Amino acid sequence: LLHLKPLPLSPLEAQSSTLVGGAGERQALELRVRAVEEENRALRRELSRPPRSPSARLPNSSHRGNQSRTHSEEGTGDNEGQKAAAVGNSSDCVQQPVVDKCETIHVAIVCAGYNASRDVVTLVKSVLFHRRNPLHFHFITDSIAQQILSSLFHTWMVPAVKVDFYDADELKSEVSWIPNKHYSGIYGLMKLVLTKTLPSDLQRVIVLDTDITFATDIAELWAVFHKFKGQQVLGLVENQSDWYLGNLWKNHRPWPALGRGFNTGVILLLLDRLRKLRWEQMWRLTAERELMSMLSTSLADQDIFNAVIKQNPFLVHQLPCFWNVQLSDHTRSEKCYKDVSDLKVIHWNSPKKLRVKNKHVEFFRNLYLTFLEYDGNLLRRELFGCPSEADHNSENLQKTLSELDEDDPCYEFRRERFTVHRTHLYFLHYEYEPSSDNTDVTLVAQLSMDRLQMLEAICKHWEGPISLALYLSDAEAQQFLRYAQGSEVLMSRGNVGYHIVYKEGQFYPVNLLRNVAMRQVNTPYMFLSDIDFLPMYGLYEYLRKSVVQLDMANNKKALVVPAFETLRYRLSYPKSKAELLSQLDMGTLFTFRYHVWTKGHAPTNFAKWRTATTPYRVQWEADFEPYVMVRRDSPEYDRRFVGFGWNKVAHIMELDAQEYEFVVLPNAYMIHMPHAPSFDITKFRSNKQYRVCLKTLKEEFQQNMSRRYGFAALKYMTAENNS
């Protein structure tokens, strides 16, 4: 079990353990005395309160992993009662009611589009980092965010975390009648319909915006439900700006609110009681009435929540300010954390996000960046002592791994084949609809951080859609994001899908990466390339024409694009076949791997290609590994091959076994650009055991082929023996 030290929660938190010597001890003692005095003051405040009614202590009964409790019907329902509740909540230093160790905490988040999914991951990491309880996330998403998040959680495999999705597009009609000026758009109104959307037997839920970061265990917030009294059904923090006071600028006219109003970035919802109060009807009537004079909402759901609360102040249990420290442009949040050193939730509620002006923004930013770049694999921690629902994927994986022989010298290779890599599809915005003529082609490739510089060049050479799998750590993913957002070339392209596969294990999982990129292809055809090749100018259009010319829709063909290489970092890229042949004759270019691995591309028959004007068929030979365009439904790469060696050879062999014809295109070419050798090829050359294991895996692959394809696969065995 990995024990993680809690992060410092505040710039004001004493780091007394690091102080040494007399002055340090004296300072530490003073800090301790001050802390004891503060505890005593808190105790006196608690003792001075009226005794708590017995009905406020709520009996436990587990239901759907959600604690069901009764609530007293006290509570005045007037402003005085509201103020009293607020005063009663002003300090949270007294002992919290303990949340049951195995109680499931339910969290609802609205998330739509490509970019929002990145924010959700940071929020989820901060929650997972501190949590000690099972979690159940309820995501209200559009189809894009659902695809991204379902894949992410499926591959993340965090124990004791359950995820459900609800279709936001089905909810649009519930709120689309409300004019809204907020940058979150229609999705910013969907928190209003959670009572209707979430399961009817779900009784309470914490609702969070995507731009939230937790600095404490979310169970502490869940425990606040115990403090709800009377008809309180909403837990909210007061708004930390003057927005609802209406004095930010001349003619500023906000929606009605109680005092400063409340911020809806963090909400505790008592769903069962809200339903009994006919919440749907309540907010709709209020919104209709206010829209007659206000015409639209400025702050989406927050305006409507506040208008309802203004009419019904008894609904709110005011949360202490540290549960939603708001960093908007006009924030007055400093008033909160001058008094409270234990900040619990930070809320980047400004369109500027991390660029807001705030005296302590560096501290907040550093806390946020800690989770942004934190290795998500470390969050796959078991929760001991809590029976969790059986995860069949995880169980099957454990069973498979337990069957491997750990004493096998190739154990690490075999294990890699079954490693589940956390995967974040469409890390950046993607916008592309394939053409209607069914000839469209996507370039497929994979890369790690050291090949990032190739992206702009490839985008200049290939105007069609691209699907890329990037093998990165969490920190590298953020470097890539900054690189991409700073590149005019990359930002001007909406048709490139970037899919992050997070690093794990000691091998580069080359074929897994190719498969991830292939699965996200949404065109009928794909050109299977590598990141260090530049396709010729116009190859995209040429391949599309070849689809029609060679009737690819009705034939199993693999169109071979002849591969060349240069040793020059500054190559004058040939604009035509004639120019390429001239550079070939001058020694500026070579056929690919001519010096080190001729067999890989020899069957392409470059001598014939020089004079060819029409496509010609070639036969499979041992170790053939051309770059090809195939239909989207062609077989995937075999995952047992990692790092360097045989990863493409095995795939081409599989195509041949499935009776694909290899057809060389007479006017197509691609050129390999020089770069430092990869870590994997260096390992292959220097490590004898690596080469031994690769040979073993090859033999096992060929045996699998003979089992699958029978007599037809015999030629692969004999070809290997002869080579």
Residue pairs with C-beta under 8 A, 6 or more apart in sequence:
1 381
1 382
1 384
2 378
2 381
4 129
4 378
6 130
7 129
7 215
7 367
7 370
8 15
9 215
9 216
9 341
9 342
9 343
9 344
10 337
10 341
10 342
10 343
10 363
11 360
11 363
12 337
12 341
13 341
13 342
14 28
14 31
16 24
16 27
16 28
16 31
16 32
19 25
19 27
19 28
38 93
39 93
42 91
42 93
42 94
43 94
45 91
46 91
46 94
49 88
53 72
53 74
53 229
55 70
55 71
55 72
55 74
56 72
56 226
56 227
56 229
57 226
58 67
58 69
58 70
58 71
58 226
59 69
59 70
60 67
60 69
60 100
61 67
61 68
61 69
62 68
62 103
63 201
63 203
64 104
64 199
64 201
64 202
64 203
65 103
65 104
65 106
65 134
65 136
66 103
66 104
66 106
66 202
66 203
66 204
67 100
67 103
67 203
67 204
67 225
68 203
68 272
69 225
69 226
71 228
71 229
71 230
71 231
71 232
71 270
71 273
72 229
72 230
73 230
73 231
74 229
74 230
75 81
75 85
75 229
75 230
75 231
75 232
75 314
76 84
76 230
76 314
77 230
77 231
77 312
77 313
77 314
78 313
78 314
79 258
79 313
81 230
81 313
81 314
82 258
82 313
82 314
82 316
82 318
85 229
85 232
85 316
85 317
85 318
86 238
86 318
89 227
89 317
89 318
89 319
89 320
90 320
91 320
92 320
92 322
96 220
96 223
97 223
97 226
97 227
98 223
99 105
99 133
99 219
99 222
99 223
101 132
101 133
101 385
101 386
102 133
102 134
102 383
102 385
102 386
102 387
103 133
103 134
103 219
103 222
104 133
104 134
104 135
104 136
104 162
105 131
105 133
105 134
105 135
105 136
105 206
105 218
105 219
105 222
106 136
106 138
106 202
106 204
106 205
106 206
107 127
107 135
107 136
107 137
107 138
107 205
107 206
107 207
107 208
107 218
108 137
108 138
108 139
108 140
108 191
108 194
108 198
108 205
108 206
108 207
108 208
108 269
109 120
109 123
109 137
109 138
109 139
109 140
109 207
109 208
109 209
109 210
110 139
110 140
110 141
110 168
110 187
110 188
110 190
110 191
110 210
111 117
111 119
111 120
111 139
111 140
111 141
111 145
111 149
111 187
111 210
112 141
112 142
112 144
112 145
112 168
112 185
112 187
113 142
113 144
113 145
113 429
114 144
114 145
114 148
114 426
114 427
114 428
114 429
114 430
115 428
115 429
116 145
116 210
117 144
117 145
117 148
117 149
117 152
117 424
117 426
118 424
118 427
118 481
119 210
119 211
120 139
120 145
120 149
120 210
121 152
121 376
121 424
122 213
122 368
122 371
122 372
123 208
123 210
123 211
123 212
123 213
123 214
124 137
125 371
125 372
125 374
125 376
125 379
126 212
126 213
126 214
126 215
126 371
127 135
127 214
127 218
128 135
128 158
128 161
128 379
129 214
129 371
129 374
129 379
130 214
130 215
130 216
130 217
130 218
131 217
131 218
131 219
132 217
132 219
132 383
133 160
133 217
133 218
133 219
133 222
133 383
133 386
134 160
134 161
134 162
134 383
134 386
134 388
135 160
135 161
135 162
135 218
136 161
136 162
136 163
136 164
137 153
137 161
137 162
137 163
137 164
138 164
138 166
138 198
138 202
138 205
139 145
139 146
139 149
139 163
139 164
139 165
139 166
140 165
140 166
140 168
140 171
140 187
140 190
140 194
140 197
141 149
141 165
141 166
141 167
141 168
142 168
142 169
142 187
143 167
143 169
144 426
146 165
146 167
147 425
147 426
148 424
148 425
148 426
149 163
149 165
150 163
150 165
151 423
151 424
151 425
152 422
152 423
152 424
152 425
153 161
153 163
154 393
155 420
155 421
155 422
155 423
156 376
156 379
156 380
156 422
157 380
157 391
157 393
157 394
157 397
157 420
158 379
158 380
158 381
159 380
159 381
159 382
159 383
159 388
159 391
159 394
160 382
160 383
160 386
160 388
162 389
166 197
166 198
168 187
168 190
171 190
171 193
171 197
172 186
174 190
174 192
174 193
174 196
175 186
175 189
175 190
175 192
175 193
176 186
178 189
178 287
178 291
178 296
178 297
178 304
179 291
179 295
179 296
179 297
180 186
180 188
180 189
180 296
180 297
180 300
181 296
181 297
181 298
182 188
182 297
182 298
182 299
182 300
183 351
184 300
188 300
188 301
189 297
189 300
189 301
189 304
190 197
190 301
191 207
191 264
191 267
191 301
191 305
192 283
192 301
192 304
192 305
193 280
194 205
194 207
194 269
194 271
195 269
195 271
195 274
195 275
195 279
195 280
196 280
198 205
198 271
200 275
202 271
203 270
203 271
203 272
204 225
204 268
204 269
204 270
204 271
204 272
205 268
205 269
205 271
206 218
206 221
206 222
206 266
206 267
206 268
206 269
207 264
207 266
207 267
207 268
207 269
208 265
208 266
209 264
209 265
209 266
209 347
209 349
211 265
211 347
211 348
211 349
211 353
212 265
212 266
212 345
212 346
212 347
212 348
213 345
213 346
213 347
213 348
213 364
213 367
213 368
213 371
214 344
214 345
215 343
215 344
215 345
215 346
215 367
216 342
216 344
216 345
220 344
221 266
221 268
221 323
221 344
221 345
224 235
224 268
224 317
224 319
224 323
225 235
225 268
225 270
227 317
228 235
228 268
228 270
228 317
229 317
230 314
231 273
231 277
231 314
231 315
232 270
232 314
232 315
232 316
232 317
233 269
233 270
233 273
233 274
233 277
233 279
233 315
234 262
234 267
234 268
234 269
234 270
234 274
234 305
234 309
234 315
234 316
234 317
235 267
235 268
235 269
235 316
235 317
235 318
235 319
236 262
236 263
236 264
236 266
236 267
236 268
236 305
236 309
236 316
236 317
236 318
236 319
236 324
237 262
237 263
237 266
237 318
237 319
237 320
237 321
237 323
237 324
237 326
238 259
238 260
238 261
238 262
238 263
238 318
238 321
239 257
239 260
239 261
239 262
239 263
239 326
240 260
240 263
240 321
240 324
240 325
240 326
240 328
240 331
240 332
240 333
240 335
240 336
241 248
241 260
241 326
241 328
241 329
241 330
241 331
241 332
242 248
242 260
242 330
242 332
243 254
243 261
243 299
243 330
244 254
244 255
244 257
244 259
244 260
244 261
244 306
245 254
245 260
246 252
246 253
246 254
248 330
253 294
254 261
254 298
254 303
255 290
255 294
255 297
255 298
255 299
255 303
255 304
255 306
255 307
256 290
256 306
256 307
256 310
257 306
257 307
257 309
257 310
258 306
258 309
258 310
258 313
258 316
261 302
261 306
261 309
262 302
262 305
262 306
262 309
262 316
262 318
263 302
263 324
263 326
263 347
263 349
264 301
264 302
264 305
265 324
265 326
265 347
265 349
266 319
266 323
266 324
266 345
266 347
267 305
268 317
268 319
277 315
282 308
282 312
283 304
283 305
283 308
286 304
286 307
286 308
286 311
287 304
287 307
290 303
290 304
290 307
294 303
297 303
297 304
308 315
309 315
309 316
320 340
321 333
321 335
321 336
321 337
321 340
322 336
322 337
322 340
322 342
322 343
322 344
322 345
323 344
323 345
324 345
324 347
325 333
325 336
325 337
325 343
325 345
325 346
325 347
325 364
326 333
326 347
326 349
327 333
327 346
327 347
327 348
327 349
327 350
327 356
327 358
327 361
327 364
328 349
328 350
328 356
329 350
329 352
329 356
329 357
331 356
331 358
333 358
334 358
334 359
334 360
336 343
337 343
337 360
346 364
346 367
346 368
348 354
348 356
348 368
350 356
354 361
354 365
354 368
358 364
372 474
372 478
373 474
373 475
373 478
374 474
375 473
375 474
376 422
376 474
376 502
377 422
377 502
377 504
393 420
397 418
397 420
400 418
401 415
401 418
404 411
404 414
404 415
405 411
408 414
409 689
409 692
409 693
410 692
410 693
410 696
410 697
412 505
412 506
412 507
413 507
413 640
413 642
413 693
413 697
414 640
415 505
416 505
416 507
416 509
416 639
416 642
417 639
417 640
417 642
419 504
419 505
419 509
421 501
421 502
421 503
421 504
421 509
421 512
422 501
422 502
422 504
423 499
423 500
423 501
423 502
423 516
424 477
424 499
424 500
424 502
425 497
425 499
425 516
425 520
426 497
426 498
426 499
426 520
427 470
427 477
427 480
427 481
427 498
427 499
427 500
428 481
428 484
428 496
428 498
429 494
430 494
430 495
430 496
430 497
431 494
431 495
432 465
432 494
432 495
432 522
434 440
434 465
434 522
434 523
434 524
438 524
438 547
438 553
439 524
439 525
439 544
439 545
439 547
439 548
440 464
440 465
440 523
440 524
440 525
440 544
441 464
441 465
441 523
441 525
441 526
441 527
441 540
441 543
441 544
441 547
441 629
442 464
442 465
442 466
442 467
442 521
442 522
442 523
442 525
442 526
442 527
443 458
443 462
443 464
443 465
443 466
443 467
443 526
443 527
443 529
443 535
443 540
444 466
444 467
444 468
444 514
444 517
444 518
444 521
444 526
444 527
444 528
444 529
445 458
445 466
445 467
445 468
445 469
445 517
445 529
445 530
445 531
446 468
446 469
446 470
446 471
446 510
446 513
446 514
446 516
446 517
446 530
446 531
447 454
447 455
447 468
447 469
447 470
447 471
447 531
448 470
448 471
448 472
448 508
449 472
449 476
449 479
449 480
450 675
450 676
450 678
451 531
451 532
451 675
452 480
452 483
454 531
454 532
454 534
454 673
455 468
455 484
455 487
455 489
455 490
455 531
456 487
456 489
456 490
457 534
457 673
458 466
458 531
458 534
458 535
459 466
459 489
459 490
459 493
459 496
460 489
461 534
461 535
461 536
461 537
461 539
461 573
462 535
462 539
462 540
463 540
464 495
464 523
464 540
465 495
465 496
465 497
465 521
465 522
465 523
466 493
466 495
466 496
466 497
467 496
467 497
467 499
467 517
467 518
467 520
467 521
467 526
468 496
468 497
468 498
468 499
468 517
468 531
469 499
469 501
469 513
469 514
469 516
469 517
470 477
470 480
470 498
470 499
470 500
470 501
471 501
471 503
471 508
471 509
471 513
472 480
472 500
472 501
472 502
472 503
473 502
473 503
474 502
476 503
477 500
477 502
480 498
480 500
484 490
484 491
484 498
485 491
490 496
497 517
497 520
499 516
499 517
499 520
501 509
501 512
501 513
501 516
507 642
507 643
507 680
508 642
508 643
508 678
508 679
508 680
509 639
509 642
510 637
510 641
510 642
510 643
510 647
510 680
511 636
511 637
511 638
511 639
511 641
511 642
511 647
511 651
512 637
512 639
512 642
514 528
514 636
514 637
514 647
515 636
515 637
515 639
518 526
518 528
518 632
518 636
518 637
521 632
523 632
524 547
524 553
524 631
524 632
525 543
525 547
525 552
525 629
525 630
525 631
525 632
526 629
526 630
526 631
526 632
526 634
527 535
527 539
527 543
527 561
527 627
527 628
527 629
528 627
528 628
528 629
528 630
528 651
529 535
529 627
529 670
530 627
530 672
532 672
532 673
532 675
533 563
533 627
533 670
533 671
533 672
533 673
534 573
534 670
534 671
534 673
535 561
535 670
536 542
536 574
536 580
536 668
536 669
536 670
536 671
537 573
537 575
539 561
539 668
539 670
542 665
542 667
542 668
543 559
543 629
543 665
543 668
546 552
546 559
546 615
546 629
546 665
546 668
547 553
549 615
550 557
550 559
550 615
550 663
552 559
552 631
553 631
555 661
556 631
556 658
556 659
556 660
556 661
557 630
557 660
557 661
557 662
557 663
558 626
558 628
558 629
558 630
558 634
558 652
558 655
558 660
558 661
558 662
558 663
559 615
559 628
559 629
559 630
559 663
559 664
559 665
559 668
560 604
560 618
560 626
560 627
560 628
560 662
560 663
560 664
560 665
561 626
561 627
561 628
561 629
561 665
561 668
561 669
561 670
562 591
562 601
562 604
562 606
562 609
562 626
562 664
562 665
562 668
562 669
562 670
563 591
563 592
563 601
563 604
563 626
563 627
563 669
563 670
563 671
563 672
564 580
564 584
564 589
564 590
564 591
564 592
564 669
564 670
564 671
564 672
565 589
565 590
565 591
565 592
565 593
565 594
565 671
565 672
565 673
565 674
566 588
566 589
566 590
566 671
566 672
566 673
566 674
567 590
567 674
568 588
568 674
569 673
569 674
571 588
571 671
571 673
573 671
574 580
574 582
574 583
574 589
574 669
574 671
577 667
577 669
580 589
580 669
581 610
583 589
584 590
584 591
589 671
591 601
591 604
591 606
592 600
592 601
592 672
593 600
593 601
597 623
599 621
599 622
599 623
599 624
599 723
600 623
600 624
600 625
600 649
601 624
601 625
601 626
602 621
602 624
603 618
603 619
603 620
603 621
603 624
603 626
603 662
604 618
604 626
604 664
605 616
605 618
605 664
608 616
608 664
609 664
609 666
612 664
612 666
613 666
614 666
615 663
615 664
615 665
615 666
616 663
616 664
616 666
617 661
617 662
617 663
617 664
618 662
618 663
618 664
619 662
620 652
620 653
620 656
620 662
621 719
622 716
622 719
622 720
622 722
622 723
623 649
623 723
624 649
624 652
624 662
625 648
625 649
625 651
625 652
626 652
626 662
627 670
628 652
628 655
628 662
630 655
630 660
634 655
634 658
634 660
635 651
635 654
635 655
635 658
637 647
637 648
637 650
637 651
638 647
638 650
638 651
638 654
638 701
640 697
640 700
640 701
641 647
641 650
641 694
641 697
641 701
642 680
643 680
643 683
643 684
643 690
644 678
644 680
644 681
644 683
644 684
645 684
645 691
645 694
646 694
646 697
646 698
646 701
650 698
650 701
653 705
653 716
654 705
655 662
656 662
657 705
657 708
657 709
657 712
657 713
657 716
683 690
684 690
684 691
684 694
698 720
702 713
702 716
702 717
702 720
705 713
705 716
706 713
706 714
706 716
706 717
